[in-house]
Amino acid sequence: MKFYRLREEDKKYLYALVYATGIILFWRGIWEVSYEIPLLENVYFVLFVGLFILTITGLIYREFDVLGQRVYNLSKLFDDVLIDKRRGIYYDVFWFDELKGHEHKIHSNHIRKVEMEFIVMERDGHDAFVPLSRITKITKGKAIIWKR
């Protein structure tokens, strides 16, 4: 008789369930203990302390900076694009020019590097900078790899 062997996906799922159960029980314990502390009976005090902790740790800025997170993920994607460029795999990058009012296409062999929040590309013998926030999509052949 063969026993069922857990796949890696099954193990990850079970570990996630155990972790989630532990977190829920931990927070339930904190919730119940909070009833015993007289200072935490004031709702305004609790609200202020919670907001203060989130602000001091910087968590509130990391979690709610939607544009910053999108730009960070896009810059990581461009690192992969530049690595693939060295391997001979090319992409097309589309960005919207607000001044001219239309979309431009850049072939990945014209992209030199990614600096901060800009793509540095070669255009007419000069360096041109395109903000990552202007990128609308990235394609590999006809497949769309990333789209805003």
C-alpha positions as CSV (number, residue, x, y, z in Angstrom):
1,M,0.0,0.0,0.0
2,K,1.4,3.3,-1.0
3,F,1.2,6.4,1.2
4,Y,0.3,9.7,-0.2
5,R,3.3,11.9,-0.6
6,L,2.9,15.7,-0.2
7,R,4.0,17.8,-3.0
8,E,5.9,21.1,-2.4
9,E,2.8,23.1,-3.1
10,D,0.8,21.1,-0.6
11,K,3.5,21.6,2.1
12,K,3.5,25.3,1.4
13,Y,-0.2,25.4,1.7
14,L,-0.2,23.5,5.0
15,Y,2.6,25.7,6.4
16,A,0.6,28.8,5.4
17,L,-2.5,27.4,7.3
18,V,-0.4,26.7,10.4
19,Y,1.2,30.2,10.2
20,A,-2.2,31.9,9.8
21,T,-3.7,30.0,12.7
22,G,-0.7,31.0,14.9
23,I,-1.1,34.7,13.9
24,I,-4.9,34.6,14.6
25,L,-4.4,33.0,18.0
26,F,-1.6,35.5,18.9
27,W,-3.8,38.5,18.0
28,R,-6.8,37.0,19.9
29,G,-4.6,36.8,22.9
30,I,-3.5,40.4,22.6
31,W,-7.1,41.4,22.1
32,E,-8.2,39.7,25.3
33,V,-5.3,41.1,27.3
34,S,-6.1,44.6,26.1
35,Y,-9.3,44.5,28.1
36,E,-7.3,44.1,31.3
37,I,-5.2,47.3,30.8
38,P,-7.1,50.3,32.0
39,L,-5.2,52.8,29.8
40,L,-6.4,51.0,26.6
41,E,-10.1,51.6,27.5
42,N,-9.9,55.0,25.9
43,V,-10.5,54.6,22.2
44,Y,-8.8,57.8,21.2
45,F,-5.6,56.9,23.1
46,V,-5.5,53.5,21.3
47,L,-6.0,55.1,17.9
48,F,-3.2,57.6,18.5
49,V,-0.8,55.0,19.8
50,G,-1.5,52.7,16.9
51,L,-1.1,55.4,14.3
52,F,2.1,56.6,16.1
53,I,3.6,53.1,15.9
54,L,2.8,52.7,12.2
55,T,4.3,56.2,11.5
56,I,7.5,55.7,13.5
57,T,8.2,52.3,12.0
58,G,7.6,53.6,8.5
59,L,5.2,50.8,7.7
60,I,2.4,53.2,6.8
61,Y,4.6,54.8,4.1
62,R,5.8,51.5,2.6
63,E,2.4,49.8,2.5
64,F,0.3,52.7,1.2
65,D,2.7,54.1,-1.4
66,V,1.0,52.4,-4.4
67,L,2.9,54.3,-7.1
68,G,6.2,53.8,-5.4
69,Q,5.7,50.1,-5.1
70,R,4.7,49.9,-8.8
71,V,7.8,51.8,-9.8
72,Y,9.9,49.5,-7.7
73,N,8.5,46.3,-9.2
74,L,8.9,47.8,-12.7
75,S,12.6,48.6,-12.1
76,K,13.1,45.0,-11.0
77,L,11.5,43.9,-14.2
78,F,13.8,46.1,-16.2
79,D,16.8,44.5,-14.5
80,D,15.5,41.2,-16.0
81,V,15.0,42.9,-19.4
82,L,18.7,44.1,-19.4
83,I,19.9,40.7,-18.4
84,D,17.9,39.1,-21.2
85,K,19.3,41.7,-23.6
86,R,22.8,40.4,-23.0
87,R,21.5,36.9,-23.8
88,G,20.0,38.1,-27.1
89,I,16.4,38.2,-26.0
90,Y,14.7,41.5,-26.8
91,Y,11.6,43.3,-25.6
92,D,9.6,46.3,-26.8
93,V,8.9,49.0,-24.2
94,F,6.0,51.4,-24.8
95,W,5.8,54.8,-23.0
96,F,3.3,57.7,-23.3
97,D,4.7,61.1,-24.1
98,E,2.3,63.7,-22.6
99,L,3.8,66.6,-24.6
100,K,3.2,65.0,-28.0
101,G,0.2,63.1,-26.8
102,H,1.0,59.7,-28.2
103,E,2.8,56.4,-27.3
104,H,6.4,55.7,-28.3
105,K,8.0,52.3,-28.7
106,I,11.6,51.6,-27.6
107,H,13.4,48.4,-28.5
108,S,15.3,47.0,-25.6
109,N,18.6,47.1,-27.4
110,H,18.4,50.9,-27.1
111,I,18.0,50.8,-23.3
112,R,21.4,51.4,-21.6
113,K,20.5,51.2,-17.9
114,V,17.9,52.0,-15.3
115,E,18.8,54.8,-12.9
116,M,16.6,55.6,-9.9
117,E,13.2,55.9,-11.5
118,F,14.3,56.5,-15.1
119,I,15.2,54.4,-18.1
120,V,18.4,55.7,-19.8
121,M,18.2,55.1,-23.5
122,E,20.2,56.1,-26.5
123,R,18.4,58.3,-28.9
124,D,20.0,60.1,-31.9
125,G,23.4,59.7,-30.3
126,H,22.4,61.2,-27.0
127,D,21.1,59.9,-23.7
128,A,17.4,60.3,-23.2
129,F,15.6,59.7,-19.9
130,V,12.1,58.2,-19.6
131,P,10.4,58.1,-16.2
132,L,9.2,54.6,-15.2
133,S,5.9,56.1,-14.3
134,R,5.3,56.8,-18.1
135,I,5.8,53.1,-19.1
136,T,2.5,51.7,-20.4
137,K,3.4,48.2,-21.4
138,I,6.3,45.8,-22.1
139,T,6.0,43.1,-24.8
140,K,8.2,40.2,-25.8
141,G,7.2,39.4,-29.4
142,K,3.4,39.6,-29.3
143,A,3.1,38.5,-25.7
144,I,2.4,41.3,-23.2
145,I,4.8,40.9,-20.2
146,W,3.7,43.9,-18.2
147,K,0.8,46.4,-18.6
148,R,-0.2,49.4,-16.5
